[in-house]
Amino acid sequence: MYLPRAFAETDLTHLDALVAADPFVTLVTIDADGAPFASHLPVLYRREGDRVLVEGHWAKPNPQVRYGSRALVIVHGPHSYVSASWYPDKEAAARVPTWNYAVAHLHGELQRFDDEDGLADIVSRLSDRFEASVGQAWRFEPGRDDHRSQLRGIVGFRFVPERIDLKFKLSQNHPDANRAAVIDALDTLDDHNAHQVASMMRDRES
């Protein structure tokens, strides 16, 4: 990822917030022909100090199950178009439009597992996490044969990143007046992403 110093973030609490807001990640590995292959998956995330753990599973027919262990996990944050017309110095500085966003790239090695107990555990924790998020209460029941039989159709993974790149491109390279104008303009849009970007920018002004 292209990461200018002005947009680099090192505080992992910002990664925590990105995953909490959107735990549906892009997992990229290299296939047998040397080409990138991507899957889009819900994950569980945990951090203790600088150690991050990402867990999830694939459907067993997904060919990524059989690819190498080197992986890139992309965590997607909010993003929004920024019009050059919003800048107070748009004429004097010949400003151009851009895009503000937050994203994280996690690099490391995948560990796959297919033991029944491990799969039952990840499915239980995933269902607990996401059922609660929609106000429902479906649960994986390990004592039911019909539930446990479904585990044969998945393969689990654990991922501990060796390197984490956080990019928060939020007009840090602009003067204060431009940043304030962008925040105000984004707040007026009927767009949830725009409001989230404005909130992130505002947090950095305080």
N, C-alpha and C positions, 0 to 999 in steps of 0.2 A: 504494500500500500504506500502510495506517495504521502509522506507525512512531514510537511514543513514544521519547523520548530515552533512557530507561533500557534499551531493548532494541536500540538502534542499534549496529551494529558497523562499524568502518572498516578493520580489518586484513584485507587481501585474502588472506592465507594461510588464513583461514577459508573464503573462497570456493573456494580451491584444494582444500581438504579436502572441501567439500560435493560438488564436481563429481567428484573422484576416487572418492568413495563411491557416487555415483549420477549417471552421465553421461547419464541419460535425462530430457530436459528437456521443458517445455511451451513452445511457440513460439506467441505470440499476435500476430496482425495484424488489420487492419480490412478487412472484405470490401467488395464493390462497393456494398452497401446501407448501409454505415456501421456494421455490427454486428461484434462481436469474432468471430474465427475462430481456433481452436486446433488445433495439430498436436502430437503427442507423438513425439519423435525422439531417437535416440542422437546424441551429438555428440562432437567432439574439442575439447579446450580447451588453450589455452596462454596463459601470462602472462609478460610481461617488464616488470618494474617495475609501473607503473600501467596499462599497456596489456594488455587482454585480447582474445583472439581465440577465437571459437567458430565451428566449421565443421561442416557436415553436408549432407544432401541430402533432397529429397522424391522420392516417386514422381511422375512427370510428370502423371498425372491429378489429383493433389491440387490443388484450386482455389487453395490458398494460393500456389502458384507464380505466379499472375497478379495477386495483390493488391499493395497499396502496399509501400513499403520500410520505413516506420516499424514497429518491432517491439518486443515485450517477450518476453524469455526468462526463464522461471521455473525456477530450480534448487531442487529439493526436498530438504530435509534430514530428519532424524529428527523424530518428533513423538510425544507421549504425553499421555494424560489425566492430570490431577493431582487427586486427591480432597482435598476440604477436611478430611476426617477425619484426614489425615496431619499437619496443622499442630499443633504444641504449643499455639499460642494460638487454636485454632479457635473456642472459646467466647468468650473475652475480646474478640477482634477480629471476631467474627461472620464468619468466613471463608467463602468460597464456592468451588466447584470451578473449575478452569480447564484450559487446555491449554498445554503447553510445546512449543516447536518451534524449528527453524531453517529459514530460507528466504532465497533471494536473488532479487531482481528486477533484470534487466539491460535497460536502455533504449537503443535506438540504431537504426541504419539497416542494413538487409540489403543485401548485394551478391549478386546471382544470377549464376550462370555455367553454361554448357552446352557449353563446348568439350570435345572428347574427352579431351585430355591432362589438363585440370583435373579432369574427372570420374574418369578413371582413377586420378589421384593420391589423391583423397579416398576412393574406394572401397578402394584399396590400404591406406591408412593406417587406415581404420575397421576393415577385416578384420584387419589386424595387431594392432590394439589389443584388439579384443574376442575374437578367436580365442585369443589368449594368456590372456585372463582365464578361459577355460573349459578351458584345457589342450589346445587343439586347434591345428591348423596349416593350415587351409584358406587359400589365398592367391588373390587376384585375379591372373591372368596376362595382362598386356597384350599378349603376343605371340599369344594365342589369339583367333581371330576370334569364336568363340562367347561368350567372355567380353566382348570389346569391344562386341559387338552389344547386350549387355544395358545398356550405358551410354545407349542411346537412350531408355530408359524412366525416366530420372531427371533432375533439375535440382539443381545444387549451390548452396550459399549460404555466404557468409562474413559474420560479424557482429562488429563492434568496438563494444562498448557505450560510450555517451557518459556514462552515469550508472549507478552500481551501488548498489543499496540492499540492505544486509544486515540481516536481523532475526533476532536470537537471543533469543527470549523464554524465559528460563531462571530465573524466580523472582528476578530481580535486585531487584525491588521488595519483597521480603520480608526479614525479619530472618534472621540467620545460622542460628538454631535451626530455622526453617521450611525453609530451603534444605537443611540437613543431613538433616532428616527426609524430605523429598521424595526426595533421592538414595537414602537407605536403602530407602525403600518401592519406588522404581522398580527397584532392584537385585533385589528379591525376586520381581518379576513374570516370568512365562514369556513374554517379549516382547522381541524383539531391538531394536525401536525404543525401548522404555523404557530398555533398558540403554545405548543410544547417547546418549539424552538425559541419563541419569544421568552418563555419562562426560563429556559436555560441561559439565555443571554442576560436576562435580568439578574439571575443569581450571581453571575460573574461581575456585575456592576456593584453589587453590595459589598 
